[in-house]
Amino acid sequence: MTTAYQLARRIAITGMAVSGALAVVKITIGLAAGSAATVADGVESAADVFASGLLILGLTLAARPADRNHPYGHGRFEILTGLAIGMMLGLTGAGISYRSYLNIGHTGAPPLAFAIWPLVISLVAKAILSYYKLRIAKRIQSGALAADGKNDFVDVISGCTALAALGLTLYDPGRFANADPIGGFLVGGIVLFLGLQVMWETSAQLVDTMPDDTNLTELRRVAMAVPGVQDVEKILARKTGLRWHVDMHIHVDPLMTVHDSHIVGGKVKSELRGKLGWIENVLVHVEPFEPRH
């Protein structure tokens, strides 16, 4: 398993442990205190445990080396994991919203004040987890870890929503009797929205969406700096796991021998892989240069 996959896996295991502990605390205290918003936030944390488990499985499979049937490696398992996390978040959010909606208008005794504390603890823990997951995900180009980090970030938002709803109910139980279940409904809506966003982003990678213009410019710049390259005609790229596979068409002097042009192509490949850490492999096509009129 490569270092990047190992790092992402360690972070996922840490997140899984933290989410599991928070889920137990929030659901237990939420039920004892009679707070629908706290229980809803606890259910969302329980879903995070499953999401982190999926992430660990996906990273483990994605780290397997290329073989005869998978010449590009197994990196797509990492992207599929991100899609699965998005689908799971969407279903969880819809379920939380539906359950909370049923409780609106059927309020009983107001929740007890100690339901606030697990929400406060969760806000701090999830903010730290989200920061580190998103930071590492950007560094190693992991869509699945980014999805998990966004999941933690939305936990912060949903926790604030649940905390505000619970606070209103405790402040004036008569006037804000429905604030707690409404807070649970909003928490579910936030989770559902995030799930849809993650599914959209990971689906874009599965259909081989090209890198952004900044990365394409970097590819062209590095290739054009290689002696003998007179033009870069075409660049095609697809993401497989944490890194990209690139097909590049370069133009060289038409009088250059096949041997020399092959050396130029090899230098282009070496430079791209050496200077751009997000590149896994490069296939260089050499063509004769023809001045454009």
C-alpha positions in Angstrom: 0.0 0.0 0.0 1.4 3.4 -1.0 2.2 6.1 1.6 -0.7 8.3 0.4 -3.2 5.4 0.8 -1.8 4.6 4.2 -2.1 8.2 5.4 -5.7 8.4 4.2 -6.5 5.0 5.8 -5.1 6.1 9.2 -7.2 9.3 9.1 -10.3 7.3 8.2 -9.7 4.9 11.1 -9.3 7.9 13.5 -12.5 9.4 12.2 -14.4 6.2 12.5 -13.4 5.9 16.2 -14.3 9.5 17.0 -17.7 9.3 15.2 -18.6 6.0 16.9 -17.9 7.5 20.3 -19.9 10.7 19.5 -22.8 8.7 18.1 -23.1 6.6 21.3 -22.9 9.7 23.5 -25.4 11.9 21.5 -28.0 9.2 21.0 -27.8 8.0 24.6 -28.0 11.5 26.1 -30.5 12.7 23.5 -32.9 9.9 24.4 -32.4 10.5 28.1 -33.0 14.3 27.7 -35.9 13.9 25.2 -34.1 15.9 22.4 -35.0 15.0 18.9 -32.3 17.3 17.5 -29.6 15.7 19.6 -30.7 12.2 18.6 -30.9 13.2 14.9 -27.3 14.5 15.1 -26.3 11.2 16.9 -27.8 9.1 14.1 -25.9 11.2 11.6 -22.7 10.4 13.5 -23.6 6.7 13.5 -23.8 6.9 9.7 -20.4 8.5 9.7 -19.0 5.3 11.2 -20.3 3.3 8.3 -19.0 6.0 5.9 -15.5 5.8 7.4 -15.7 1.9 7.1 -16.5 2.2 3.4 -13.7 4.6 3.0 -11.2 2.3 4.7 -12.4 -0.6 2.5 -12.2 1.5 -0.7 -8.7 2.8 0.1 -7.5 -0.7 0.8 -8.8 -2.0 -2.5 -7.6 1.0 -4.5 -4.0 0.5 -3.2 -3.7 -2.8 -4.9 -1.1 -2.7 -7.7 -2.0 -3.0 -11.4 -2.5 -6.5 -12.8 -3.4 -8.1 -16.1 -7.1 -7.3 -15.9 -6.6 -3.8 -14.4 -3.6 -2.2 -16.3 -4.6 1.2 -14.9 -4.6 -0.2 -11.3 -7.5 -0.4 -8.9 -7.8 3.3 -8.1 -11.4 3.6 -9.3 -12.4 1.8 -6.1 -11.5 5.0 -4.2 -13.8 7.0 -6.5 -16.6 4.4 -6.2 -16.2 4.7 -2.4 -16.8 8.4 -2.6 -20.0 7.8 -4.6 -21.2 5.2 -2.1 -20.6 7.6 0.8 -22.6 10.3 -1.1 -25.5 7.8 -1.6 -25.4 6.8 2.0 -25.5 10.4 3.2 -28.4 11.2 0.9 -30.5 8.3 2.3 -29.5 9.1 5.9 -30.5 12.7 5.5 -33.8 11.9 4.0 -34.5 9.4 6.8 -33.6 12.0 9.5 -35.8 14.7 8.0 -38.8 12.3 7.6 -38.6 11.1 11.2 -38.2 14.6 12.5 -41.1 15.9 10.4 -43.4 13.3 11.9 -42.6 14.8 15.4 -43.5 18.3 14.4 -46.8 19.3 16.2 -46.6 16.3 18.6 -44.4 17.9 21.3 -44.4 16.5 24.8 -42.3 17.7 27.7 -39.4 20.0 26.7 -35.9 18.4 26.4 -33.6 18.7 29.3 -30.7 21.1 29.3 -27.9 18.6 29.5 -28.6 17.5 25.9 -26.5 20.5 24.9 -23.2 19.2 26.0 -22.7 16.3 23.5 -23.5 18.7 20.7 -20.8 21.2 21.9 -18.3 18.4 22.2 -19.2 17.1 18.7 -18.8 20.5 17.1 -15.2 20.8 18.3 -14.3 17.2 17.4 -15.8 17.3 14.0 -14.3 20.7 13.1 -10.8 19.3 13.8 -11.5 16.1 11.9 -12.9 18.0 8.9 -9.9 20.4 8.8 -7.4 17.6 8.7 -9.3 15.3 6.3 -9.9 18.1 3.7 -6.3 19.3 4.0 -4.9 15.8 3.5 -7.4 15.0 0.7 -6.3 18.1 -1.2 -2.7 17.1 -0.8 -3.1 13.5 -2.0 -6.0 14.2 -4.5 -8.4 11.8 -2.7 -12.0 12.3 -3.7 -13.2 9.7 -1.2 -11.3 11.3 1.7 -12.6 14.7 0.6 -16.2 13.4 0.7 -15.6 12.1 4.2 -14.1 15.5 5.2 -17.1 17.3 3.8 -19.3 14.9 5.7 -17.5 16.0 8.9 -17.8 19.7 7.9 -21.6 19.3 7.4 -21.7 17.7 10.9 -20.4 21.1 12.2 -23.2 22.9 10.4 -25.9 20.4 11.4 -24.6 20.5 15.0 -24.9 24.2 15.1 -28.5 23.9 13.7 -29.3 21.2 16.3 -27.8 23.4 19.1 -29.7 26.5 18.0 -33.0 24.5 17.9 -32.4 23.0 21.3 -31.4 26.3 22.7 -34.7 27.9 21.5 -36.8 25.1 23.0 -35.0 25.4 26.4 -35.2 29.2 26.3 -39.0 29.3 25.8 -40.6 25.9 25.7 -44.1 27.3 25.1 -43.2 29.6 22.2 -40.6 27.3 20.6 -42.1 23.9 21.3 -41.5 22.7 17.8 -38.0 24.1 17.4 -36.3 20.9 18.4 -38.0 18.6 15.8 -37.7 21.3 13.2 -34.0 21.4 14.0 -33.8 17.7 13.4 -35.6 18.1 10.1 -33.1 20.8 9.0 -30.2 18.6 10.1 -31.5 15.9 7.8 -31.9 18.4 4.9 -28.3 19.5 5.3 -27.0 15.9 5.2 -29.2 15.1 2.1 -27.8 18.2 0.3 -24.2 17.1 1.0 -24.9 13.6 -0.2 -26.2 14.9 -3.5 -23.1 17.2 -3.9 -20.7 14.3 -3.2 -22.5 12.1 -5.7 -22.3 14.8 -8.4 -18.5 15.3 -7.8 -17.6 11.6 -7.8 -19.8 10.9 -10.8 -17.9 13.5 -12.7 -14.6 11.6 -12.0 -16.2 8.3 -13.0 -17.1 9.6 -16.5 -13.5 10.8 -17.0 -13.9 14.5 -16.6 -10.7 16.4 -17.6 -8.5 18.2 -15.1 -9.2 21.9 -14.6 -7.5 24.5 -16.8 -4.8 25.2 -14.2 -3.6 21.6 -14.3 -3.8 21.4 -18.0 -1.7 24.6 -18.3 0.9 23.0 -16.0 1.0 19.9 -18.1 1.6 21.9 -21.3 4.2 24.1 -19.6 6.3 21.2 -18.3 6.2 19.4 -21.6 7.1 22.5 -23.7 10.2 23.1 -21.5 11.7 19.8 -22.7 14.3 20.4 -25.5 13.1 19.1 -28.8 9.3 19.6 -28.1 8.1 22.2 -30.6 4.4 22.0 -29.7 1.8 20.2 -27.6 -1.1 19.3 -29.8 -3.5 17.4 -27.6 -3.8 16.4 -23.9 -6.2 13.8 -22.6 -6.4 12.8 -18.9 -8.4 10.6 -16.6 -8.3 10.2 -12.9 -7.9 6.7 -11.4 -7.9 6.8 -7.7 -5.6 9.5 -6.2 -3.7 10.2 -9.4 -4.1 10.9 -13.1 -3.2 9.0 -16.3 -2.3 11.3 -19.2 -2.2 10.9 -22.9 -0.2 13.6 -24.6 0.5 14.4 -28.3 3.7 16.3 -28.9 5.2 17.7 -32.1 9.0 17.4 -32.9 11.2 18.3 -35.8 10.0 16.1 -38.8 13.6 15.4 -39.7 14.4 13.9 -36.3 15.1 10.2 -36.3 12.6 7.8 -34.6 15.3 7.0 -32.0 15.8 10.6 -31.1 12.1 11.4 -31.0 11.6 8.5 -28.7 14.2 9.9 -26.4 12.4 13.3 -26.4 9.1 11.5 -25.6 10.7 9.7 -22.7 12.1 12.9 -21.3 8.6 14.5 -21.4 7.2 11.5 -19.5 10.0 11.7 -16.9 9.6 15.4 -16.4 5.8 15.3 -16.0 6.0 12.5 -13.5 8.9 14.1 -11.6 7.5 17.6 -11.4 3.8 17.0 -11.1 3.0 14.8 -8.1 -0.5 14.1 -9.2 0.5 12.2 -12.3 0.6 8.4 -12.2 1.6 7.6 -15.8 2.0 9.4 -19.1 1.6 8.0 -22.7 3.4 10.2 -25.1 2.5 10.2 -28.8 5.2 11.8 -31.1 4.1 13.5 -34.3 6.0 15.7 -36.9 5.8 19.4 -36.4 3.9 21.3 -39.0 3.9 25.1 -38.7 0.4 26.6 -38.4 -0.6 29.1 -41.0 
